[in-house]
């Protein structure tokens, strides 16, 4: 997937609907994978969760193994949501 072409077609990353409210009401702290459409969308989602008091990370295949492991350990310890890209099956962060 060419992220630049995808970003051009999708426009400015935005949070659609009531993602935060639904997460809090339904999952309330459970570890969750949020599929995002681009790196910038994933960062925006991470930042929104952090602004609302949640521990959230933007995990992707470009991170070092140590950084990925640190994020996964935070998820195990704090039960935090973390974010991935839509093509994570080709770039498994695990």
PyMOL commands that set and color helices and strands:
alter all, ss='L'
color gray80, all
select helices_A, chain A and resi 3-10+19-27+39-51+65-78
alter helices_A, ss='H'
color red, helices_A
select strands_A, chain A and resi 33-36+57-58+82-85
alter strands_A, ss='S'
color yellow, strands_A
deselect
rebuild
show_as cartoon
